[in-house]
Structure formats: C-alpha cells, structure tokens
C-alpha cells in the first residue's frame, strides 16, 4: 500500500476515533440517565404497591376488630379479636350511662363500675360533648333497642319516641399490634429488613420500627386508618395518626439510584476509556510501524549505497590488477585500497549481523571476565587504519586500578570500535581522539571524545535510534548506515550498562560507555 494512502487511512482513523468517542460518551450518559429514571420509577411503583397493600391489610385488620360483630347475640359476645383487649357497652339510663360487659361464663351482660381511664368518655357521653382523643380507645354508636341485661342494669322503656342510645367501647391492645400485626405485615411486604426499613409513627412518636435506619428523609409515607370513604370506625381520628414510613437500608431511593448511575457511568466510561486507549495504542503502533518501515527503507537505501561504493572500488581495483594495467609501484597502493574497503565492508556486515542478533537476544552470548585496558587496546589496534586516515592523534588515559568487567569480548570490542570510528569520521576536523577509563562505586566508565563539529541539539535525543542519521551528516554525505550507535546502545543495555553523549555544535562530542563492575567472588 502506498505511504500516502496509509497516511490518509491513519488520519481518517484518528479523526473518526476523536469524533466517535465523545459522541458515544454523550449517548451513553443519556442512555444511563434514562435507564436510571426508568429504574427509579419502577422501584417507586413497586414500593408504592407494597405500601398500599400494607395499609389495606392493616386497616382491614383493625376495622374488623373495631366494628361491632354482626348477628343476634349481645354486643361483645362474638369471637374476640387478638387486637382488642376489652370490649364494653355504654347504655343510656335515666340516671346516666351504665357500663356493661359480656360475661362469657354466664353468657349474659353484667354491669360494671366505670374504670378511671374511661371516666372522660363517660363524662363526654353524658354531657353530649366531643369524645376525648385517646389512641387506644374506639367508641362506636350501636343501632337498635336496649341491650339485654338484668336488675338495675336493664334500663326501663322510655315514654317518648326517642330510642335508647348505646355505644360500643373497644380498647385496642397496642402491644399486640406492635409486636404481632406490624412485624407480620412488614415481613410480608418488605422482606426481612435487609433492603427496606419500616417504621410506624403514632401521634408523632415511633410506635414500631423493623430495623435501624435513618428516617430523616423517608422514601415513602402512607397514612394508616385514614379512610376518607368512611369505612372505618366513626371516630377513627381518635385512634391517633398512624403514619407508615419506608426507607431503603443502604440510603434513600434517590441515593441508591444515583449510586447505581454513577457505577454504570464509571463502568461505561471505563470501557470507552479502554476503547480510546486501545485506539490510541493502535494508532501509535501504526505510526511506529510506518516510521519503522520508512526507516528500514532508508536503511536499505543507505546500506545499498554504502555497500555499492566499497564494492565498486574493490571491483575496479581487482579489474585493474587482473588486466595488468597496474604498475609494480602502484600494487601496494591498490592493496591498501582493497584492504581499507574490505574492512569497511566487514564493519558494515558486523554491524548488521550484531544489530539483527541483538533484536532477539537480551544477554551477552559469551560472557567472560575482561580487562578494560586490554579491551581498549584491542579496539584501538582494530581502528588504527581509520585513525591514521583521519590524521587524528589518539590519547589514552586509563586508571591503573580498574576492576574487571564481565561481558562478551566481541560485542564490547565492536561497541568501542563503533565509537572510535564515529570519532574519526565526524571529529576528523579536530585531529584529536581521546579515550579515558575510570571507575565509581558500581561501574567502569569508558569515554571517547573528539574535537570535531559536534552534534546539533535536535539530534542528541535520536542518534541512538536505529537507522537514524543526523541531517548534518547526510548533508555532508558522510558514509554510514545509521545503526552503529544503535548497536552500541543495545550492547550496553545487554550488559546492564548505559551509553550517553555530551556535545555542543563546534565543541566536539564525548560518548561515555558505562559498564557494571564484575561481582566479587
């Protein structure tokens, strides 16, 4: 695929990713908001249904307990409700209201003295005023004639047309309601209390609570025994205000829905973030691959050019020698030329092979205990011809107490040859080459310095990249393949060391190869 077409596809991919990811994020935010609102409505609807069912059952139970029994028997003779502790009949007599109670053993009504707690009701009935408000007592007017009774408790017939008046007085068993009815209804409609907490208020005070919870802002409130249709007891308001409150244990319904939305948004945007990162990595990988492909093409072109020159020189010299057109005096000159170009070819082949081997190897193939001084001397001897041709003076300063280092001798010598060869090639104008070796607490540093033209600041961060060549070197048509310094860096890293450079334009360059000391036995 042409490079231009690849760049167009890559640009289109970047633009599409940059546009689609925000759009997906906005749509995801909107969708999650819609889902959250729908979930809240559904939960609220289910909660409302459960609360209404709780209210209906509660009202039905207490209405059934408070209403007078149906049938021909005397009031209070029916099956007693578990939620009523006492049932009385208050009947008007010429001297006031008499209090009657059904005696289940004798199966008849018997008279009683008014208990102290019912005196306010007696006084209100006799005075014809409003009944006192007592949350535990329900008073219901009964239809019909006088109640059956004996003796003084059997009221005489009235002379006029006014019928006798009777009232049923029921005293609620609040403890049974709180300990039996409310827990049953709470468990039936709201579970074991792990999700929903239920509380009932009576006259503003806590009457029942299923489990600990903060009811400052309940999720729902429903009034109990509040029947606008009049199906409850006639004075149901006197039973007190019963208020059912429900709240989610883990926080309010809005908090739970908001937390769920935040969680879904976090998961969603994490997925979009991963998608964005994956796209970014793919784009970076594509650009890196494109860059590497371009560098490889440049390398192939450069290495072809570099190979073509020495091959042409060697071939030309060989042709001249073979055809006998070279005089005897020129043979040494031709021999030196062939030797120089063959060494140049050998160096290029060594660099390519070493660079290729380092691509698949992270450790030296043949580690040995090496002397730093011997390593430097061997490298200088190998580069003697290059130093002479560059007309450089080589100076060495090697500490006498340098420790041994561990490494592959061929690799390390090649790294030094590459650094010395670079100093001769790019620093020849200074006609000087300096090699120093020193140590610190953990490593040995070998520095190769020159007094040439130096390196531009823009190139310093990239000269160790494979196939990279500085613009100044290309403009000056300096021979090279762009992998020599990359080989040096990889060799240093394979030995656990580093290579650095310090340079300024016109001030020469100093490359420093740091290698760790050999561990003591």
Number of C-alpha atoms within 10 A of each C-alpha: 5 6 11 9 10 14 14 11 12 17 13 12 15 15 11 11 17 14 11 13 16 13 12 14 16 12 12 17 18 12 13 18 18 13 14 21 16 12 14 17 12 12 14 15 12 12 19 17 13 17 24 17 15 22 20 13 15 18 18 15 16 19 16 15 19 26 18 21 16 9 9 7 12 18 22 22 19 14 8 13 16 14 22 19 15 15 23 20 27 26 23 19 19 10 8 14 21 21 24 27 22 20 13 11 6 8 11 16 24 19 20 12 8 15 10 9 10 14 11 14 22 20 16 13 18 12 11 9 10 10 17 13 16 15 18 15 24 24 24 19 16 18 11 9 11 17 20 15 17 12 8 11 19 18 20 11 13 11 7 6 6 8 14 18 17 22 21 23 24 23 20 23 16 16 12 14 20 16 11 13 18 21 16 15 19 22 14 13 16 20 13 14 15 12 12 22 24 27 22 24 18 16 13 11 11 12 17 17 19 19 14 11 18 14 17 8 13 19 18 17 16 17 16 21 23 18 13 7 6 10 14 19 22 14 15 22 17 17 19 19 19 21 21 22 20 26 23 22 19 14 19 19 19 14 12 16 19 16 14 15 19 16 12 17 18 13 12 17 18 12 12 17 15 12 14 18 12 12 16 15 12 14 17 13 12 15 15 12 12 15 12 15 13 14 19 15 13 17 21 14 13 19 20 12 15 18 18 13 14 19 16 12 17 20 13 14 19 15 13 14 16 10 9 10 10 15 10 9 8 11 13 11 13 19 14 12 16 20 14 18 18 16 17 16 18 12 17 19 14 15 23 17 13 20 20 12 13 16 11 8 12 14 16 21 14 11 15 14 14 17 14 22 20 11 16 21 13 15 22 21 12 18 18 15 15 21 23 13 12 20 16 20 14 18 13 16 13 16 13 10 8 18 20 18 20 19 24 19 19 15 23 23 19 22 24 23 22 22 23 28 22 20 30 29 19 20 24 21 16 20 18 20 23 18 20 17 21 18 18 10 7 11 18 23 20 22 23 22 26 28 22 24 19 19 22 15 12 10 14 15 11 14 19 22 16 20 24 20 23 15 12 13 14 11 8 8 9 13 14 20 24 22 24 29 23 21 27 26 21 24 27 22 17 19 22 15 18 18 20 14 17 15 20 15 12 13 16 20 22 22 20 21 25 23 23 22 20 17 10 6 3
